[in-house]
Amino acid sequence: MATYKSVETKYMEQRQRLFRGLRNLDRRSFLKVSAAAMGAAAGMTAPCSFTPVTVAQEPAEGQEAGGGEAFRFAYISDSHLYDRDVNDRFVRGLLRAVDDVNNLDPQPDFVFYGGDLAQLGQATELELGAGILKNLKVPVRMMVGEHDWYLDMGEKWQSLFGRSTYSFDHKGVHFVVLNSVVEKDFWTHRGMTPMERMMTVAGLDNGLQSSFTVGDEQRKWLEQDLAKLPVDARVIVFSHSPLYKLYKPWNFWTDDAEQVQAILSRFDQVVVIHGHTHQLLTNRIDNIYFHGMLSTAWPWPYAPEGTPELTIEMSRPDPFNPHDGCGDGEVEVHPDGLVDMVYELWNRSPITVSAAYLASWGKQSVPSRPNRSSY
Amino acid sequence: MYPARLLHGGRRFAVVGAAILGAAVLVAGAAEEPGQDVSPDEHGAASVQHQSQVLAKLMPEGDVTKAPPEIDAVVWAAFVPVDNALTPERVALGRKLYFDKRLSKDGTVSCATCHDVTRGLTDQRAVSEGIAGQLGKRNAPTTLNVVLLQTLFLDGRSPSLDHQARMPILNPVEMGMPDEATALKAISDDPEYQKAFRKAYGREMNYEDVGRAIAAFERTLVFMDSPLRRFLAGDTEAISAEAQAGWDLYNGKARCVTCHPMNPSNPLGTDNRFHNVGVSARHQDFESLARRAVRTLQEDASEQKLDELAVGTDLSELGRFMVTRNRADTGAFRTPQILNIAITPPYMHDGSLVTLWDVMDHYNKGGEPNPFLDGGMEPLALTEEEIGQLVALMFTLTDDRFAEENQRQEQQQRAAAQKDRPFRDEDMALRRTLPFEQRVKGAANVQGESNSDQ
């Protein structure tokens, strides 16, 4: 059972782990770690942030060159559009992201949209979003989020964008898009209206709703969809919620995450890219590499517990500038199927979380940390 | 022919009613000296002799080594560099340099050309004129109250006044000296300067001390004694009811205070930060400019080059981006101080807004939409009455010593605003139209529009 840990406690634990690790190192690894530590001291990190160097327990895997083609796609996520009379700031956020992507030179192969296009699933909100995304010069692939779904159980969204669970192949990479926000029926026996249901799902820290799942049906579909692929296939999975368990009260959580991970476990490596958390979030569980996407609407603070160790926490946003902490980004897909995740923060310098960083369990290519403290 | 007319040479604006001019009595230095040459020079600035006399009346001799009464002593001390403490000798030397046209290549431009004592310590032109009639790309900020600025130039590319003062002398569009040595040589034969530099800094003349001395003088240009200041100190009669309503709006609905905070430790009304409020978005494609800037700066990113690009080329419009090369700073400029704002028109980094009514219209519609627009910019839904109240407030921010010029500006700007309000857009201010809607409606509508244009 995870318990709340203060910033100071986390800091001390990381230091202790570092020093424990240092004692166990042979000379060669020691040099590597000290070099990284010196890099950190040379200005890659603020003195008050967490120690950037941790000695991972697992050995770094030998990275295979891989035979596939490298390419790049862009992402936009979590725009949470409201009706025009309620809020137009988020609309401007999405437009800015569209402009960002349209100005990429060279253009990405496609744009992936990470879900929560609408705030309350209303037809007007979804149509507004669809209209804006039409301005993109390259094709867009859509994923659904809970804010798009729970007013009419996905009816409008699917009429605009098609199925919410699908797969496609691009330049030798197999992409899978899941609807990971399936909840057990909590509304019928309570006699909720569709809007009450929507509002409940849109809220945080409430005990009413159940947790997100991928569900039996989709897991079965996923298994079949992946069945033909060899173990060294390049696979990238998109899910709105992270496909692991981070923080339940905010639904930074997928209840059947372990079962989905089990399906993915037979591959050499799999990349999972998710929305929902509105922040720079990085994790690796065995062969699965997880990356969170930024939101164009607002940044969430980091959850009080559960933030994975590989995560480079982004700075606390400037409360004056509602764009701070928001952004979009690019995904550079390597020949071996792993990705460099580029976070284009609108008010800050971009941050790249590279494949090498995750592949080495945080030992190599440590992204430069923001020079302001996290939450 | 009377004071204000003489102060301004009647050059840029038509003279308003003689009654107003006659009624203004507060300004110092306004009285005409018999036989004095008050005609503007070839760049439109008041003559050096005239400016010096006006300044002498505005600022009688005082103890420059102590904080002026308007600024908290601790704050003031923090802003004066330790290696350039204010002494009468340094200030006097800086004052001489400030007015010295020999520091320019063709001997026609001094600091006072674009920071004219008779024009609110700026030139009241959209962009400034340097040697050989060349126009720069930016509006000259006032040198009033610069002691409290945290960075200098509108893009903050200079960290201190001592550093900033050295730059325009070497800028090809401004004073055009090819290098520091040539600039120094222009004055180094003057025995008066040799003596003054030794007295001020205890060493031989050098270029860095030129900057220090000018900065020392500029740090004495403290003009903060405004009606609003007295109102905030408790004198409820100091400003009109209209301006008082404007002060409420300033801190509330109009959101001015978010970027223009005013408090005892920071009385200027600037957050010293950089914001894209969309001024140049009307006529710029930021993306292609930025790409060009990055290429140019890859070849040469020296401070000299940066200065040249910022003042002399269209890359100027990128603002803070040129300094940081961070996308987030594209088109962003430092929030200017708002003290004495009424007497330093025209407004914005390119001088594109002529009156304070235009400024209000610009902010009321939420600025000019562009991808880098600061997140804090929102349509304000201000009524005409509220705009009038805010403008009234801005005319209470002028130091009393400039009261006559303040009044003249009010008349002049009001007349101009009554004729034309080119940036007024009620539909946008009231969110009847949203800037993005045209794009959102999709290609069909855009097509329809371009067809009707043809």
Interface residues (C-beta under 8 A of the other chain):
Chain A: R84 D85 D88 R89 V91 R92 L95 R96 D99 D100 N103 D105 L128 G131 I132 K134 N135 F320 N321 P322 H323 D324 E344 L345 W346 N347 R348 S349 P350
Chain B: T258 E287 R291 N326 R327 A328 P369 P371 L373 D374 G375 G376 E378 R431 L434 P435 F436 E437 R439 V440 K441 G442 A443
